[in-house]
Amino acid sequence: MIRSNPQEAALSQRAQQAAETALPQRTQQAAGRLNYHLVWCPKFRRPVLTGDVSDRLVEMLQILVGDIGGYVVNLDVRPDHVHLFGGFPPTVSPQQIVRRLKDTTSNRLRSEFPALRSRLPSLWTRYCYVGTTDTVSTETIRKYIESQEGI
């Protein structure tokens, strides 16, 4: 789950309410509400997403998802992978979402934390998992991400 300071907890609660009650997002050409469960890992699955790196990644992802026009339902940063569950507009493909999130976070984290540049040739692997959900399975996805606590 998103870190438990009061501001982030309020953001998380608002995002969950938005995900559960959101009307379809509309443009001139499309209407819809798409929820994606995205998972990606650092290169060689190295456990580098800890401490300040993890905190900064959470901040960046929340801002970037909003910039894309989406909202975060659940965000969990583990030392060796990231789970992001969120809603996105129907006009943005999952490939575009993942590319923007990974490219931007990689560039910024590697410039802010030079140790990442020396340990890894690039921060993220080329691969990621993308799963789609509807409102019925939103709670199931949330529970799955939370069950990954000990892994």
VOBA-1610 file (N, C-alpha, C; in pm, whole numbers, padded with zeros to 5 digits, always signed):
BEGIN
Met+00084-00117+00000Met+00000+00000+00000Met+00088+00124+00000Ile+00035+00235-00036Ile+00110+00359-00036Ile+00152+00390+00107Arg+00269+00450+00123Arg+00323+00483+00254Arg+00217+00545+00344Ser+00233+00531+00474Ser+00123+00565+00565Ser+00140+00700+00635Asn+00184+00805+00566Asn+00176+00935+00629Asn+00036+00991+00601Pro-00013+01088+00679Pro-00153+01132+00665Pro-00190+01182+00526Gln-00102+01260+00461Gln-00134+01311+00328Gln-00147+01199+00227Glu-00054+01104+00229Glu-00057+00995+00132Glu-00173+00901+00162Ala-00207+00883+00291Ala-00322+00799+00325Ala-00450+00862+00272Ala-00463+00994+00284Ala-00581+01064+00232Ala-00586+01053+00080Leu-00470+01068+00015Leu-00463+01053-00130Leu-00506+00913-00171Ser-00455+00812-00100Ser-00489+00675-00131Ser-00639+00651-00114Gln-00696+00703-00007Gln-00839+00684+00017Gln-00922+00751-00092Arg-00883+00873-00132Arg-00954+00943-00240Arg-00941+00867-00371Ala-00823+00812-00397Ala-00801+00738-00521Ala-00887+00612-00524Gln-00898+00544-00410Gln-00979+00423-00405Gln-01126+00457-00428Gln-01172+00568-00367Gln-01310+00610-00389Gln-01332+00647-00535Ala-01236+00715-00594Ala-01247+00752-00735Ala-01253+00628-00823Ala-01173+00528-00791Ala-01170+00406-00871Ala-01302+00332-00862Glu-01364+00333-00745Glu-01486+00257-00726Glu-01609+00329-00780Thr-01605+00462-00783Thr-01724+00536-00823Thr-01704+00616-00952Ala-01588+00606-01012Ala-01558+00689-01129Ala-01651+00659-01246Leu-01696+00766-01307Leu-01770+00754-01431Leu-01669+00729-01542Pro-01714+00677-01652Pro-01620+00658-01762Pro-01554+00790-01802Gln-01426+00783-01832Gln-01356+00902-01881Gln-01393+00919-02027Arg-01420+01043-02066Arg-01469+01068-02200Arg-01379+01162-02277Thr-01367+01134-02406Thr-01304+01225-02501Thr-01401+01234-02618Gln-01364+01306-02722Gln-01451+01313-02838Gln-01463+01178-02908Gln-01358+01097-02900Gln-01357+00971-02974Gln-01382+00847-02887Ala-01369+00860-02754Ala-01376+00740-02672Ala-01434+00769-02535Ala-01491+00665-02476Ala-01536+00672-02337Ala-01503+00538-02274Gly-01457+00543-02153Gly-01425+00418-02086Gly-01355+00440-01955Arg-01340+00332-01883Arg-01270+00334-01756Arg-01184+00209-01754Leu-01054+00227-01765Leu-00963+00114-01774Leu-00874+00109-01651Asn-00877-00003-01582Asn-00790-00025-01467Asn-00682-00124-01508Tyr-00558-00087-01479Tyr-00445-00174-01511Tyr-00369-00209-01385His-00324-00333-01379His-00230-00377-01276His-00097-00392-01347Leu-00001-00305-01313Leu+00130-00303-01378Leu+00235-00350-01279Val+00326-00435-01325Val+00437-00482-01242Val+00563-00476-01326Trp+00670-00416-01272Trp+00799-00417-01340Trp+00910-00425-01237Cys+01029-00464-01285Cys+01142-00494-01196Cys+01267-00418-01239Pro+01357-00394-01142Pro+01489-00341-01180Pro+01568-00445-01258Lys+01663-00398-01334Lys+01750-00486-01412Lys+01812-00591-01319Phe+01815-00713-01365Phe+01869-00828-01290Phe+01794-00852-01159Arg+01679-00791-01144Arg+01595-00799-01024Arg+01676-00769-00897Arg+01765-00674-00908Arg+01846-00633-00793Arg+01759-00559-00693Pro+01780-00581-00564Pro+01699-00516-00460Pro+01747-00373-00430Val+01728-00282-00525Val+01778-00145-00511Val+01669-00045-00474Leu+01543-00088-00468Leu+01433+00004-00441Leu+01403+00008-00291Thr+01497+00061-00215Thr+01483+00068-00070Thr+01510+00210-00023Gly+01469+00240+00100Gly+01499+00368+00163Gly+01454+00488+00083Asp+01546+00582+00065Asp+01514+00707-00005Asp+01476+00684-00151Val+01535+00584-00214Val+01502+00553-00354Val+01355+00513-00363Ser+01310+00428-00272Ser+01171+00384-00271Ser+01076+00501-00247Asp+01109+00584-00148Asp+01024+00699-00117Asp+01013+00794-00235Arg+01125+00820-00300Arg+01125+00911-00415Arg+01048+00851-00533Leu+01061+00720-00551Leu+00987+00653-00659Leu+00837+00664-00638Val+00791+00647-00515Val+00648+00661-00484Val+00600+00801-00519Glu+00676+00903-00478Glu+00638+01041-00509Glu+00628+01063-00660Met+00729+01017-00732Met+00732+01036-00877Met+00616+00966-00946Leu+00590+00841-00907Leu+00484+00766-00974Leu+00347+00830-00952Gln+00321+00879-00832Gln+00193+00943-00806Gln+00174+01066-00894Ile+00280+01143-00910Ile+00272+01263-00995Ile+00258+01225-01142Leu+00339+01130-01187Leu+00337+01090-01329Leu+00203+01030-01369Val+00144+00948-01282Val+00013+00889-01313Val-00091+00999-01330Gly-00087+01099-01243Gly-00178+01213-01256Gly-00154+01291-01385Asp-00027+01307-01423Asp+00005+01377-01547Asp-00050+01304-01670Ile-00055+01173-01663Ile-00108+01093-01774Ile-00261+01104-01779Gly-00322+01146-01668Gly-00467+01155-01661Gly-00529+01041-01582Gly-00445+00967-01511Gly-00494+00853-01435Gly-00498+00880-01286Tyr-00525+00775-01211Tyr-00526+00782-01065Tyr-00469+00651-01011Val-00405+00660-00895Val-00345+00544-00830Val-00447+00484-00734Val-00475+00356-00750Val-00559+00285-00654Val-00471+00221-00548Asn-00364+00158-00592Asn-00273+00092-00499Asn-00133+00097-00559Leu-00035+00132-00476Leu+00103+00140-00521Leu+00190+00076-00415Asp+00270-00020-00456Asp+00356-00091-00362Asp+00494-00107-00424Val+00594-00049-00359Val+00732-00059-00407Val+00806-00156-00317Arg+00848-00268-00374Arg+00928-00370-00304Arg+01074-00349-00342Pro+01167-00406-00267Pro+01308-00387-00303Pro+01341-00429-00446Asp+01269-00531-00499Asp+01305-00581-00632Asp+01192-00577-00735His+01081-00509-00705His+00977-00490-00805His+00876-00384-00760Val+00795-00340-00855Val+00694-00236-00830Val+00558-00289-00875His+00457-00273-00789His+00317-00301-00825His+00246-00166-00833Leu+00183-00137-00944Leu+00101-00018-00959Leu-00034-00061-01011Phe-00137-00028-00936Phe-00274-00057-00977Phe-00343+00077-00988Gly-00388+00112-01109Gly-00450+00241-01129Gly-00544+00245-01246Gly-00617+00355-01254Gly-00709+00378-01363Gly-00650+00479-01459Phe-00669+00456-01588Phe-00611+00541-01691Phe-00713+00570-01799Pro-00694+00680-01871Pro-00788+00713-01979Pro-00780+00613-02094Pro-00890+00594-02166Pro-00892+00497-02275Pro-00809+00539-02396Thr-00764+00662-02398Thr-00687+00711-02513Thr-00538+00685-02500Val-00495+00629-02386Val-00352+00603-02364Val-00334+00452-02352Ser-00248+00397-02437Ser-00227+00252-02436Ser-00141+00210-02316Pro-00154+00085-02272Pro-00069+00037-02162Pro+00080+00053-02195Gln+00118+00031-02320Gln+00257+00046-02360Gln+00304+00190-02339Gln+00222+00287-02374Gln+00258+00428-02355Gln+00270+00461-02207Ile+00179+00408-02127Ile+00181+00433-01982Ile+00311+00380-01921Val+00340+00254-01948Val+00458+00190-01890Val+00585+00258-01938Arg+00593+00287-02067Arg+00712+00352-02121Arg+00737+00486-02054Arg+00632+00565-02037Arg+00649+00697-01974Arg+00690+00683-01828Leu+00626+00593-01755Leu+00660+00575-01613Leu+00803+00526-01595Lys+00840+00424-01672Lys+00974+00366-01658Lys+01083+00461-01707Asp+01063+00525-01822Asp+01165+00616-01875Asp+01190+00733-01780Thr+01083+00797-01736Thr+01097+00915-01651Thr+01157+00880-01516Thr+01106+00773-01454Thr+01160+00738-01321Thr+01305+00691-01331Ser+01339+00619-01435Ser+01477+00573-01451Ser+01572+00692-01463Asn+01539+00786-01551Asn+01626+00902-01571Asn+01642+00984-01444Arg+01531+01010-01377Arg+01537+01094-01258Arg+01604+01024-01140Leu+01569+00898-01117Leu+01630+00827-01004Leu+01780+00810-01025Arg+01820+00779-01147Arg+01963+00759-01173Arg+02041+00890-01162Ser+01977+01003-01188Ser+02047+01131-01171Ser+02049+01173-01024Glu+01945+01141-00948Glu+01939+01178-00806Glu+02018+01082-00717Phe+02032+00957-00759Phe+02102+00856-00679Phe+02212+00793-00765Pro+02331+00851-00765Pro+02440+00803-00852Pro+02476+00655-00828Ala+02449+00603-00710Ala+02481+00462-00684Ala+02403+00370-00778Leu+02287+00412-00823Leu+02209+00330-00917Leu+02280+00320-01053Arg+02348+00427-01092Arg+02420+00424-01220Arg+02537+00328-01216Ser+02603+00320-01100Ser+02721+00234-01092Ser+02684+00086-01077Arg+02565+00057-01024Arg+02524-00082-01002Arg+02452-00145-01119Leu+02387-00063-01200Leu+02302-00116-01307Leu+02328-00044-01439Pro+02333-00118-01550Pro+02349-00052-01680Pro+02227+00032-01718Ser+02110-00011-01676Ser+01986+00068-01687Ser+01901+00025-01569Leu+01812+00113-01524Leu+01740+00082-01400Leu+01639-00031-01418Trp+01557-00024-01522Trp+01447-00120-01537Trp+01477-00224-01644Thr+01416-00341-01628Thr+01421-00441-01734Thr+01336-00392-01850Arg+01346-00458-01963Arg+01265-00419-02079Arg+01122-00471-02068Tyr+01096-00555-01972Tyr+00967-00624-01963Tyr+00883-00571-01848Cys+00753-00595-01858Cys+00663-00567-01747Cys+00539-00653-01764Tyr+00463-00664-01657Tyr+00335-00735-01660Tyr+00225-00629-01665Val+00126-00649-01751Val+00009-00562-01757Val-00114-00650-01751Gly-00196-00626-01651Gly-00323-00697-01639Gly-00436-00596-01635Thr-00548-00628-01696Thr-00663-00538-01693Thr-00765-00594-01596Thr-00844-00504-01541Thr-00947-00545-01446Thr-01074-00466-01474Asp-01180-00510-01411Asp-01301-00429-01410Asp-01336-00404-01264Thr-01448-00339-01238Thr-01480-00301-01101Thr-01503-00422-01011Val-01543-00534-01067Val-01569-00653-00986Val-01441-00707-00924Ser-01330-00703-00999Ser-01207-00764-00950Ser-01110-00664-00887Thr-01151-00540-00870Thr-01063-00440-00810Thr-01019-00483-00670Glu-01110-00528-00589Glu-01077-00571-00453Glu-00984-00692-00456Thr-01003-00782-00548Thr-00916-00898-00561Thr-00772-00857-00589Ile-00754-00760-00678Ile-00620-00712-00710Ile-00558-00646-00587Arg-00635-00564-00517Arg-00584-00499-00396Arg-00536-00603-00295Lys-00615-00706-00274Lys-00578-00811-00178Lys-00453-00885-00223Tyr-00441-00911-00351Tyr-00323-00980-00403Tyr-00196-00898-00375Ile-00202-00770-00405Ile-00084-00685-00384Ile-00049-00680-00236Glu-00148-00666-00152Glu-00121-00663-00008Glu-00070-00796+00044Ser-00106-00907-00021Ser-00058-01039+00024Ser+00088-01063-00010Gln+00147-00975-00092Gln+00286-00988-00131Gln+00381-00934-00024Glu+00330-00894+00091Glu+00408-00835+00199Glu+00533-00915+00231Gly+00522-01045+00250Gly+00635-01125+00295Gly+00725-01177+00184Ile+00692-01144+00060Ile+00769-01199-00052Ile+00876-01104-00095
//
